[in-house]
Amino acid sequence: MGKSVAGAISGRRIKYIFVIFWLAVAAFAGPLAGKLTDVERNDAKSWLPGGAESVQVIDVQSSFASPDTVPAIIVYERSSGLTGDDTTKIKADAAAFGRLAELDGTVTGPIPTKDGQAAQIIVPLNLGADGWAKAGALADQLRDTATQGANGLAVHVTGPAGTAADSSAAFEGIDSSLLLGTVAVVVVILLITYRSPLLWLLPVISSGVALIAAQAVIYLLAKHADLVVNAQSAGILTVLVFGAGTDYALLLIARYREELRRHDDRHEAMAEALHRSGPAIIASAATVVLGMLCLFFAETNSTKGLGPVAAIGIAVGLAVMLTLLPVLLTICGRWIFWPLRPKVGSAEPTATGLWARVGDRIARRPRSVWVATALILAVATVGVVQLDATGLTNKESFRSTQDSIVGEEVLARHGAGAAGSPVAVVSTAGAAAATRAAFAGVPGIDPASISEPAIKGDYAYMTGDLVDQADSQAAYDTVDRVRAAVHAVPGAAAKVGGTTAINLDVQRAAKRDRNLIIPIVLAVVLLILILLLRSVLAPVILIATVVLSFGAALGVSALVFRHVFGFGGADSSLPLFVFVFLVALGIDYNIFLMTRVREEAVKHGTRRAALVGLSATGGVITSAGLVLAGTFAVLATLPLTAFAEIGFAVAFGVLLDTIIVRSVLVTALNLDVGERMWWPSALGRTTGPSVLEKDRVAA
């Protein structure tokens, strides 16, 4: 950031204009931010791969039935066998379900299982456009009816509607829970970091303003520009804005406190702090923004939507932290640091602190240190073989027992595991008979269950039940066989969908997204580092350390998921999300460190600069890492496995990056490689302190 811009922001009079501006923004944005949940899209298509075959089936299927209609399956079980009274009661329930206002179609059942111990009723319900919110109430209504007069008959509500109800309950209150948990983590860490009863208020206030403003912008774009936002991206937005925003605040405040020891005037101190730390903060935020925007190349709609939502959050957070926070600090003056107020001429404590001592130890044998550290990280990466990121079954998706899952297990136990999740096939009307014949001949499909084709316009629609449980690998294999069979029917233009096909397409799209986006993110981050550090070798080395850190974090997380938490698998999007968050956010700490090392290298040479940079930034970067790790760890408290996995993996990866990779590995590499780190710039061709005037001016 240029001195003139930094001076303007911290000016004696203009600072009050910034305060008034952000107060006005908060007042205007507050009501809009509160409406964000109103524009969330939690319907099936908003989470699915846009061009997938199963999604195309949904589009055609909507002409035969409302896309808002999903089946609820009411399951009855008596382990000793259903009695005559049970059968009478279940038939009465089926009649009652047929009178529901939300019914869209015909109630099917009772359908008894072959062993006579269970029965099911399938109720097609039109949940409406806001079905995510209504599913829970309807499931409760079905359950209340089924349990009245049950006399020991076990009752469960499952099927797609039951699963939607349990998912809705899991997401209920997620925004407030995440916000309160995130704020609590930030406050505790800031209190420990600053040991001040007041200073923590300013970063928290600034982060709060940033979150409100970001939510308002996203609300307006979702309402008027078709931006897709769902419960997942809205939840991650809260964590990201507070985590990254507090990181930027920590870096700025650390440099400001350093400059207060050199300048009597706090406005001059802030101008210098902004001038020195501003470029690193801007480069860091730009890396995250561009990294998140790379998600726009994803095929999966939920992943694609997260990109711009997260990017907006980071961009707004950057604007607040470089304008509102500096003026709040200058308005408050030195007393805000009480009881440890920095005085002009006082010694800089970081010069002899913990990280200075760590640097001295690394300097004794830097090559041995970085080689040993890299090997340990490489060994940890091997744990990735334990990661089963092929998607989560319904049971694995929840961290606690859900009624819909129990209902699924009851049906599976009595030989009806695929009920309520048929394979759907659409074709041209003229090829309907041939398509149905091909469909019926596929192993894994119950031929007796295949419906007569429904014809409407140019399309035919039919369904058939799976022999195997709907979320099993055997069912996925059956979907592939069905696709091969019906695709071969001449002139049918047939497509296969249904719940199982959707899950299969999501898995394959996640793999495609991962293979495409990871190289793009690496290229973007590498380019930013080259421009920032004016070097080629240093960015390549830094990228290698971050990739190694990502591999180690994912490897250790895989072992913890399997052997500590007992998770049955991992969400198919986990590797991509963890990579983007760790690389885009993890590179921040290398940017903070390396920009300071380059600044000092101009005066002292790279080896001395490596130690000065580590001692000066070690404490603030560690605190920033703790904040970011703590905020993401809040995700691990949610009842959904996918959120818990993302939260743990990113939190662990951030801690690994800040404590080991940045402080030990990168510092050791700086000491060993020396001036060559800046190749091919002029700074890389010097030995010892640089006297290049252009470097001195640029720094």
Secondary structure as UniProt FT lines:
FT   HELIX           3..9
FT   TURN            12..13
FT   HELIX           14..33
FT   TURN            34..35
FT   HELIX           36..39
FT   HELIX           44..47
FT   TURN            50..51
FT   HELIX           53..61
FT   TURN            62..64
FT   TURN            67..68
FT   STRAND          69..77
FT   TURN            79..80
FT   HELIX           84..97
FT   TURN            98..99
FT   TURN            101..102
FT   STRAND          108..112
FT   TURN            114..115
FT   STRAND          118..126
FT   TURN            129..130
FT   HELIX           131..147
FT   TURN            148..149
FT   TURN            151..152
FT   STRAND          154..158
FT   HELIX           159..171
FT   TURN            172..173
FT   HELIX           174..194
FT   TURN            197..200
FT   HELIX           201..224
FT   HELIX           231..260
FT   TURN            261..262
FT   HELIX           266..293
FT   HELIX           294..297
FT   HELIX           301..321
FT   TURN            322..323
FT   HELIX           324..332
FT   HELIX           334..337
FT   TURN            338..339
FT   TURN            344..345
FT   HELIX           349..352
FT   HELIX           354..364
FT   HELIX           366..381
FT   HELIX           382..386
FT   HELIX           394..397
FT   HELIX           403..413
FT   TURN            414..415
FT   TURN            417..420
FT   STRAND          423..428
FT   HELIX           429..431
FT   HELIX           432..440
FT   TURN            443..444
FT   HELIX           447..449
FT   STRAND          454..456
FT   TURN            457..458
FT   STRAND          459..464
FT   TURN            470..471
FT   HELIX           473..487
FT   TURN            490..491
FT   STRAND          495..497
FT   HELIX           499..533
FT   HELIX           537..560
FT   HELIX           561..565
FT   TURN            572..573
FT   HELIX           574..604
FT   HELIX           606..633
FT   HELIX           634..637
FT   HELIX           641..656
FT   HELIX           657..666
FT   HELIX           667..673
FT   HELIX           674..678
FT   TURN            679..680
FT   HELIX           682..685
FT   HELIX           693..698
//
